[in-house]
């Protein structure tokens, strides 16, 4: 593993970029694309990311630490309030605040209500910081509409730079990455050159399984469940035994998670195991258990596990 403190006398740059935006804007997809590997889960469902996750890009003499935050929305439940608080807290120590928006969800002549709410809070929480705008999913709109949307948003808030990208198709990412490099302050690297995330392996494994549950279960149930890695046992042959618990809030949810003859839990376990083996580079023995824990969503200990502050 590379030494954090380079032996070279060349100047190094290092800084934090808080990636904020509404649910489904493409924050996680963008961070995974910039890092070059999967460091945060992706789902077509909203509110997938629940905590701050850092993806690390090290390029030449520059290290960029991208902080993926939960989507910003109007919270109603304790978990949602904790997620939104985490999103705004994520930019408190950032050198750059990057607002990413789904271009196709924006209006050409006016700012929609949800975006207006974010811009008002941006003025409050990001005062004095450099803020950049990233319009994502540009492949869905004609260029003249994109330009009109960009002009409208820049009239509503004084962004220092605007980038137009498609995170999924990796279009425009080189320009965005080059711009971020130029804006990183001088400083020593905080992570080794080959490290791509600061998320503990146990938590990443739990997040991977939660992602597979999101993709497999199409009801609202995913928002009422969580996953924790309870056991992580490496063997002499290099393989790893992982035991995870899927916590649900009601006993009648168990049948949905398990599926007919265990079809859902088997499919989720297989998909999660395969991805974990790719990420960890070794054989994984994954066992999933389903337990009812009615109060997990109001349990402060669970919030600490996720790196969130409980907000009642």
N, C-alpha and C positions, 0 to 999 in steps of 0.2 A: 504493500500500500504506500502511496506517495506521502511524503512528509508535508504537513500543512504549511510549514515555513519553508518556502523555496530557498534552495541554496544559492540560486541565481540572484545577482544584485539588481536585476531588472525591476522596474517599478510594477507593483501589482495593484489591481483595483478590486474592490469587493463591496457589494451593497445588497439591500433588500428591495424587492418589488412586491407590493401587496396587490393581488389580483382580485378585484371585487366586481360585483355585478349581480343582476337578478338571476333566479334559477333558470337553468337551461340555456344560458348565454354561451356556454362552451368553455368555461374557465378550466375545468379539469382536462378537457381534450387539448386545449392550448398548452397547458403546462406539460402534459405528457409528450406533446409534439416537440416542444422546445428542449426538453430534457433528452428526448430520444428514446426513452424507455418509460414503462408504466410506473408512475409513482402515486397516482391518485385514481380512485375508481370513477367510472363513467357509466351513466345510465340515461336513457331517454326520459326517465321520470324526474320531476323537479325535486329539489332539496336532497340530493344524493349525498353531497359532501356535508358532514356534520361538524367538522372541526378544522383547525388550521393544519395544513400539510405543506411542508416545504420541499420543493423540487430544486435541485442544484445544477446549474449549468456552468461548467468551467471551460473557458475557451481562451487559448493563448495565455495572456497575463491577466485575464479578467474572470472573476467568479460572480455569478448572478444568482441570488437566492430568491426563488419565486415562492410566495406564500399563497397557496390556494385556500380560499375562504368559503364558508357556506354562502349560498345565494342569499341576497338581501330581499326580503319580502315583508309583508305585514304579519308579525308573529301573533299567535293566539294561545299556544300551549307552552308549558315550561321549556320543553326541548327546543321549540322554535325560537323562543326568546333567547335562550342560551346560544343558539346557532347565529342569530342575527347580531348579538353582542360580540360573539367571536369574530364575525366578519368585520365589524367596525374596529374592534381592537387590533385586528390583523394589520392595519395600516399605521398604527400608532408609532412604530419604530421604523417604518419604511422610508427609504430614500425616494422612492417613486410610488405613486398610487396609479394603478392601471385599471381603468373602468372598461370592462368589456361588455358590449351589448350585441344582441342578435339584431343585425341590420334589418332583417325582414319584419321584425316586430315593431319597428319605429315608423313614425309618421313623417311625411315630407315637409309639412307646413307647420306642425306644432309638436310640442313635447308631450308624449302620453303621460298619464297620471303616475304610473309606476316609476318611470324614468325621472319625472319631475321630483318625486319624493326622494330618490337616490341623490339627485343633484343638490337638493337642499341640505341633505345630511353631509354630502361631500364638502360643501362650503363650511360646514360646522366642524367636521372631524379632520379634514385634510388641509386645514388652513395653513398656509406657509409651505406646503409641500408641492413638489412638481407632480402634476396630474396629466396623464395622457389618456386619450380615447382610442379604443380598439373596436372597430366595427367588424364583427365576425359574420360568417355565412354569406359573404358578399356574392357568392356564385348564384344566389337565389334572386338577385335584383339587377336591373339594368344600371349602367354606369351613371346616367343622368339622375336617377332616383337616389343612388348612393351619395352623389355629390350634394343633392338637395338636403338629404338627411344629415350629412356631415355638417353642412353650413348651419342648419337649424340647431343642432346640438352645440356647436361652437358659439353660436349666438347666446345660447342659454347658459353656458359655462365656459370660462376662459381656459380651455385645454391648451397645453403648450405644444402638443403634437398629436396628430391623428393618423392612425394606421388602419388600412383596410385589408382584411385577411380572410382566409378560409382555413380554420385550424384543422378541420377534418381532411381537407385536400392538401394541407401544408403549403398553401399559396400565400405569399407575402410575409412568411415567417423570417426569412433572412433579413429583410429590411427592418422588421421589428427587433430582432435580436441585435442587429448592428446598432440601432438607436439606443437600446438599453445598455449596450457596452459603453457607448460614449458618455452615458449619464451616470455610470457607476463611480463613486468617489474613490480616491486613492486609499488603499488599506490592505492589510494582510488578509489572506484567505482564511475563512473560518472553518472550512472542511477540507479533507484530503481531495486531491485532484480527481480520484476515481469514485468518489461518493456522490450519489445522485439524489439521495433523500435522507432526512433525519428521522423518518418514521421507524420506530422499532419493528423488527420482523414479526413479532407476535401481533402487533396492531395491524400491520399490513396484511397479514394472513386473515385476520378477522374481517378487514375491509373487503378483501377479495371475495370471501364467502358471502358477505352482505350484498355485494354487487350482483353475484349470481342469483341470490334470492330476489333482488329487484327485477332482474331480467326474466326470471322464471315465473314469478307471481304477478299477475296483472291486476289484482285487486288493490285496494288501499292498504292491505295488510302490511306491506313493507315498512310503512311509517310507524307501525306498532310493534316492530320487532328490532332486536339488536343482536349482535354477535360478539362473543368474547372468547379469546384463546385461553383456555385454562391449563393446558399442559403442552410443553415443548421439549421433546426428549430426543437428542441426537444419539445415533448409534455409531459403533466403531467403523461400520462399513460406509459411513457418510450419510446414510439416509436419516430422515427425521420423522418422528411420530408426533402428530399434532392432534390434540383433542380440543374441540370447540363446542360451545354451548350457544344455541339459538334461543334467546329469551323472547317469549311472547306474553301478551298481557291477559289473554283469556284462554281457558281450556278448549273452547270450541275453535280456536285458531289452529290447534295442533293438527287437525285433519287436513287443513289447507296446506300447511307447511310440509306435512308428510306426503300428501297426495295419495291417489289410489294405489294400494299395494306398495306404498313407499316410493312411488315414481318420482315425485318432486324432490324429496331429500336425496335420492340416489343421483338424480341428474345434477343437482346443485353440488353435491359432494364430488362427483366426477369432474365437472367443469372447474371447480375450485382447485382440486388436486392437480389437474393438468397445468393450470396457470401457475400455481405455486412451484411446481417442478421446473417450469421454464424460468421463473424468476430466481429461484434459489439454486438452480443448477444441480439438483440432486433428487433422489427418489423421496417421495413424501407419502407417508401413511396417514391419511386424514380420517378422523372419526367425528361425526356430527351428532350432537344430542339436542333434543328439543325439551325445554323446560318452561313451565308457567311461572312468571314472576310479575304479579299484577302491578307492583309499584316501581318497576324498573325505571319508568319515565320520570319519576319524582325522587329517585334515589341519588343523593349527592355523590355517593361513592362511584356510581356509574359515570357520572359527569366528569369526575376527576380522571377516571380511566380514559375517557375520550379527550381529555385536555380542555374541558369546558368548565365555565363557572355556572353553578346552578342558579337560575333566576326564577324565583317562585311567582 
